[in-house]
Amino acid sequence: NIRLTYFNYRGRAEVIRYVLAVGGVQYEDIRVDLEGKPTRDPVTVPQGSERRLPFNQFPTLEIDGEVFCQTKSICRYLATLFDLHGETAKDRLYSEMVVECVDDLVNDVIKMRRTKNKEQRLFGELINTTAPRAISSFDNFIKNKPHDGPYLLGKRITWADMYFAAFLVNVGGYMETFMGGGFGIEKYPRIVNLITAVENQPAIADWIQRRPVT
Ligand SMILES: N[C@@H](CCC(=O)N[C@@H](CS)C(=O)NCC(=O)O)C(=O)O
């Protein structure tokens, strides 16, 4: 009995939706509204839901009535259930390193967004330095990966691949919408190939095709 709760957009929950799709389990994809707010940001936790939020934030995953939060913790738990960590401890280290680097970038974008574009210097730094440096590091990392195959660990998809694909696409889109500039990943075929491999994984492709348009 699983319920995922988040706002009505992809955001942080989409990677969890990918992992749940690959795991092939039925779940309730609950989307709480933003009380008619036309913009996706800033986020305000809807009134009344606080009681269900262990740390006042979404997404949450409810399992048989128990509520959990923290996207990566939820992903790791599901990856353990569905065998999506890779085989060895080093596989896990290798792929989760990428997750943390993605997270660093995501947090830089969010920090920037919270300044509401008032700080032009920070914005310029993100667009011209921080983001391009991170994207080029990802490209280099994929170029040098020791495992042959479409995914970070070769032929087997892990939750780290899903984290990479979901966040790079969604946060890149978010940046384009709110900051007028994305990650420019289209200039990096290796990154595009990894994202495409994730999006073509049959269960994820099926989810992408039937998910609500947000
Ligand atoms: N580290 C947490 C961050 C969660 C988080 O920041 N959630 C935002 C939405 S994306 C939220 O619920 N914010 C509530 C608020 O700002 O009122 C995670 O990865 O799940």
PDBQT file of the ligand as one rigid body, heavy atoms in Angstrom, charges set to zero:
ROOT
HETATM    1  N1  LIG A 301      16.058  17.333   0.575  1.00  0.00    +0.000 N 
HETATM    2  C1  LIG A 301      14.632  17.255   0.420  1.00  0.00    +0.000 C 
HETATM    3  C2  LIG A 301      14.115  18.617  -0.005  1.00  0.00    +0.000 C 
HETATM    4  C3  LIG A 301      12.613  18.646  -0.097  1.00  0.00    +0.000 C 
HETATM    5  C4  LIG A 301      12.064  20.004  -0.459  1.00  0.00    +0.000 C 
HETATM    6  O1  LIG A 301      12.743  21.036  -0.439  1.00  0.00    +0.000 OA
HETATM    7  N2  LIG A 301      10.781  20.017  -0.811  1.00  0.00    +0.000 N 
HETATM    8  C5  LIG A 301      10.092  21.231  -1.188  1.00  0.00    +0.000 C 
HETATM    9  C6  LIG A 301       9.392  21.069  -2.509  1.00  0.00    +0.000 C 
HETATM   10  S1  LIG A 301      10.471  20.617  -3.822  1.00  0.00    +0.000 SA
HETATM   11  C7  LIG A 301       9.027  21.510  -0.129  1.00  0.00    +0.000 C 
HETATM   12  O2  LIG A 301       8.269  20.647   0.261  1.00  0.00    +0.000 OA
HETATM   13  N3  LIG A 301       8.978  22.732   0.349  1.00  0.00    +0.000 N 
HETATM   14  C8  LIG A 301       7.963  23.159   1.271  1.00  0.00    +0.000 C 
HETATM   15  C9  LIG A 301       7.935  24.635   1.406  1.00  0.00    +0.000 C 
HETATM   16  O3  LIG A 301       8.910  25.256   0.980  1.00  0.00    +0.000 OA
HETATM   17  O4  LIG A 301       6.954  25.156   1.905  1.00  0.00    +0.000 OA
HETATM   18  C10 LIG A 301      14.317  16.178  -0.626  1.00  0.00    +0.000 C 
HETATM   19  O5  LIG A 301      15.162  15.907  -1.490  1.00  0.00    +0.000 OA
HETATM   20  O6  LIG A 301      13.233  15.577  -0.575  1.00  0.00    +0.000 OA
ENDROOT
TORSDOF 0
